[in-house]
Amino acid sequence: MQLLQSLIHNFKQTSFGIGRAYYPLRILGYAYGILLLVLQGNSRGFDSNIHLLIGVFLIYPHVCFLVYKLSGSSRFVELSFLIVDTFWAGMFIGIMSFAVFPTIMYIVMTWTGNMGVRGVRQCLYGIVATIVGIGVSSFLKPITFEPDSSLLIELI
């Protein structure tokens, strides 16, 4: 019962730290990823991997914020989510076949976000998470390097 009361109290609090600041940024970043995945699917064909990532990208930012709120604005929780963000960026990069502009954008967004929050150590954790994400994506789709994505993807 006390745990439930604690969770309710944490959820009702109004002051948040880094997690509140990252919530809208996370929504925009994942919406950008969804847009690129849809464009990629239209140009090269949809497969279950694209559907999987779109589903994750729709839900994940909201789950992060909910867990962050329930944790009582835990900095550790948000730093962990930043690492998971870079993992998903690696998955995205692998599924998008290393399309140049989206790859650069996601690396810049995630690695600089990690660097800005906790410095070089957090950024290094992010780099490792990105490499792991690319590796995991190779189980879903063979790693291919097709940097020549459609013009629409490059313009967005």
Stockholm file with secondary structure:
# STOCKHOLM 1.0

chainA/1-156         MQLLQSLIHNFKQTSFGIGRAYYPLRILGYAYGILLLVLQGNSRGFDSNIHLLIGVFLIYPHVCFLVYKLSGSSRFVELSFLIVDTFWAGMFIGIMSFAVFPTIMYIVMTWTGNMGVRGVRQCLYGIVATIVGIGVSSFLKPITFEPDSSLLIELI
#=GR chainA/1-156 SS CHHHHHHHHHHHCCCCCHHHHHHHHHHHHHHHHHHHHHHHHHHHCCCHHHHHHHHHHHHHHHHHHHHHHHTTSCHHHHHHHHHHHHHHHHHHHHHTTTCHHHHHHHHHHHHHHHHHHHCHHHHHHHHHHHHHHHHHHHHHSCCCCCCCCCHHHHHC
#=GC SS_cons         CHHHHHHHHHHHCCCCCHHHHHHHHHHHHHHHHHHHHHHHHHHHCCCHHHHHHHHHHHHHHHHHHHHHHHTTSCHHHHHHHHHHHHHHHHHHHHHTTTCHHHHHHHHHHHHHHHHHHHCHHHHHHHHHHHHHHHHHHHHHSCCCCCCCCCHHHHHC
//
